[in-house]
Amino acid sequence: MTREEKYEHGLNVLRQIDGEAGQKVVDSLADISPELGHQIVAWGFGEIYARPGLAPRDRQLVTIGMLTALGGAEPQLEVHINAALNVGLTPQEIIEALLHSAGYCGFPRALNATFVAKKVFAERGLLPVEM
C-alpha cells in the first residue's frame, strides 16, 4: 500500500469509530504537525484499530481504561467515550468500567474520567444513566 492508501484506509476506520470527533483532532494538527495527524490516521487507525483481534467496542473499552489510568488525557478520553458509544458500548458499561478503574487507578482518576463521561452523555442526551 502507498502512504496515501494507508491514510485513506485509516481515515475510513477513523470515521467508522470516532466519526466527526476524530476528524477534528486530525484537522487541529494541520497547522502544527500534519505528520502526527497522518500517523494517527494511517498507523493508529489503519494499522492498530483495523486489526481483527479485538472488536471495536472491546478496543474502546481498553482505551478508556488506559486513558483513565494514565490521567491528564481528558480531551482524548472525551473522543474515545464518544467513540465507545459509536461502536456499541452503553453508558452503563462505560460507567461500570470507570467505577471498576477506581480500584486500580484511584478515585481522582476515576472521578475525572466519570466527569468526562458525564459531559459526553449530556451532550448526547443520555443522562441520567440508569444502573
N, C-alpha and C positions, 0 to 999 in steps of 0.2 A: 504494500500500500504506500502511496505517496504521502508526504507530510499533509497535504491538503485533504486527501481522502481520509486520513486518520482523524483530522479535525472534524470533518463533516460527519463521520461515524460517531465520534464523541458528542457532537452537537445534537444529533438525533437522540442519543441516550440521555443527555442532559435535559432536553426538552420533555422527554417522557417522565423523568423522575422529578426534576426541580421546576419545570415549567418556566414561568417568567422570572422567578427569583434567581435562578441560576444564571440566566442570561444577563440580568442586571449586574451580577458580580463580575462576569467577564467583561461587560461593557465598561464598568467602572475602572478597569485596568488599562483601557485603551490608550490613555494619555500618559501613563506612568510605567507600565510594564506589560505591554501586549504579549510578550513571550510567556509570562506567568499565566495569563488568561488562556493562551494557546495550550500550555501544558496541562492546566486544569481540565480543559475540554478533551484534548487528544489522549492524554495519558490517564488522568483521573477518571474520566467517564468512558472514553473509548477503549481503554485497556482494563482498568480495575472494575468499574461498575458494570461493565458489559460481560464480565466473566460469568460462566454458568454455575459456579459452585455454590452460590447463595442467591436466593430470591431477592428482588429489590427491597421488599419490606424487611427482610432479615438484615440486609446491608444497612438500611436506615436505622434499624434498632441498634445495631452495633455502633454505628456512627454517633447516634445520640448519646449512647453510654460513654463513648470515648471523649466526646466533646464536653460532656458533663464532668468527667473525671479530670480532664485537662484544666478546666476552669479558664476564665478570661476569654472564652471563644463564643460569647453570647451572640454576636452577629452571625457567625457560621451556624450556631445552634438553631437560630431562627429559620435560616434557609432549610436546614435539614429536618426540622419539625414540620415545616410545610411540606417538604418532600415526603416525609413519612406518611402524612395524611394522603398525599397524592398516590402513593403506591399501596394503600390499603390498611395501614395501621389505624386503629381507632384512637380517639382521645383517651379512652380508658386504658388502652395498652401503653400508650406513651406515658401517662401519669403513673401507671404501675411500675414501668421501667425506671422512672425518675425517683419514685419512692424507694425502690429497690437499691438505687445508687447511693442513697443516704448512708447505708451501712458500709459501703466500700469507699465512698468519696468524701463523706462528711456532710453534715447538714448545710453548711454555707453553699457548697456547690450544688447540692440537690435543690436548695431553695432558689438559687439563681436560675437554674435550668427550668424549674417549675414556673417561675415568673415569666420566662421567655415563652414557655408553652402557653401560659395564660394569655399573653399578648397575641400569639398566633391564633389561638382558639377564639378569642374575642373578635379579631379581625375577620374570622371565617364564620362567625355566628354560631360557635359550638359550645358556648357557656350557658348554663353551668354543666360541668362534666358529672354525669351520674355514675357513681361507682357501685 
